[in-house]
């Protein structure tokens, strides 16, 4: 009995020491070196040497864009999480356009390389090897994790393509204790994952803390057509979750509607919608303004800026800048406007009118929101089994008329935000106590005396479950990582 008790004590101490080491890990991985690129047809292959870390490198981010980063504070246009590999092919690039690349490493605690790798460049060319066919490496299962008791997240070593029909049939899950199958009812790619490596499986209800084995079939292939290889690289282990699956959000099928059109001054008016909208590449094509009774006499659309409507809905109003108006009635028609779900505005709900102004009698009317804050970052401290999250930011010097700063919080990856706090204009930090484990998105906006609210900036933080089971979880986000990289030093 004493021997068993001693073994339990040793196991507990080892678990606690491992947890303490993970929580206290503040060392950054080494900077990535020896980055090389190969131009392909519609893509670029990027390779690099393995970075080092006191605990261990968890993965790498490939940063790229069409502009060179040479000064501190600059950033690349895009980044992809390449996971824990030393080779990644960036696809979907334009032939004949020069792209610049840099790579950073990160560890399980969210620490990232302090500086960019030395920047390299390449120009995709039609005569180069195909980005799709030059890849001969088969994909592997990098990790599997239950995100609730009816969904499993599977991450692959590279971008993959699911079978077009019945993709769930390419996945098998088995209870390792009783060797009973767990039914897989659906499989879909994660849309916001630009790396194309993440799949969400829908399953029948899992047993909490039961060990499951996932096996992926050869119908799953990478973008070059290489199928996954049967053996150890096509499997992954995960524990069943006790967390219930969140209620499904009803599919949005309602198209936006023009609610009201308001005059502002001689060269501005506002169109209010009942929901957020998405503008075309050239927003001036989304609005036509003609004199009532004379469709041939129109105002030029010189600019369009989205804002919040009177109900506080983001991107649900459009401030239109026009050529000088006359004192006549103008009819406004909204053309080809859609919402985020792709619902197109109906013709009978896309019109409104306003009275033009001969002079800028509204001059001095503030319709421009304050500038968004900079360096919006989040940090966490574990206290017991809950977290204290601190948000920090920098206020732009030009924001002289800010009346309040608004903090919003989302627990569904930005689908919906709830107001968390209203702060005075001079605040540059905010602390939230007693936070449970989970993924949280925070947004901060600036609001002026006239009620104009900025679009806002976002930071994301993952609060891992406490205890030994947290080992190996990555407590950081790509967005937060992108915010951090803005402070990196350039190596050129």
Secondary structure as UniProt FT lines:
FT   HELIX           2..24
FT   STRAND          36..41
FT   STRAND          43..47
FT   STRAND          57..65
FT   TURN            72..73
FT   STRAND          78..83
FT   STRAND          87..91
FT   TURN            95..96
FT   STRAND          98..107
FT   TURN            108..109
FT   STRAND          120..123
FT   TURN            126..127
FT   STRAND          129..130
FT   TURN            131..133
FT   STRAND          141..148
FT   TURN            149..150
FT   STRAND          151..156
FT   STRAND          160..161
FT   HELIX           167..170
FT   STRAND          171..175
FT   TURN            176..178
FT   STRAND          181..182
FT   STRAND          184..189
FT   TURN            191..192
FT   TURN            194..195
FT   STRAND          198..203
FT   TURN            208..209
FT   STRAND          211..216
FT   TURN            218..219
FT   STRAND          221..222
FT   TURN            223..224
FT   TURN            233..234
FT   STRAND          235..239
FT   STRAND          258..265
FT   TURN            266..267
FT   STRAND          268..273
FT   HELIX           283..286
FT   STRAND          287..291
FT   TURN            292..293
FT   STRAND          294..299
FT   STRAND          301..307
FT   TURN            310..311
FT   TURN            314..315
FT   STRAND          317..322
FT   STRAND          329..334
FT   TURN            340..341
FT   HELIX           347..349
FT   STRAND          351..355
FT   TURN            361..364
FT   STRAND          374..383
FT   TURN            384..385
FT   STRAND          386..394
FT   TURN            397..398
FT   STRAND          402..410
FT   TURN            413..414
FT   STRAND          418..423
FT   TURN            425..426
FT   STRAND          429..435
FT   STRAND          438..448
FT   TURN            449..450
FT   STRAND          457..463
FT   HELIX           468..470
FT   TURN            471..472
FT   HELIX           478..485
FT   TURN            486..487
//
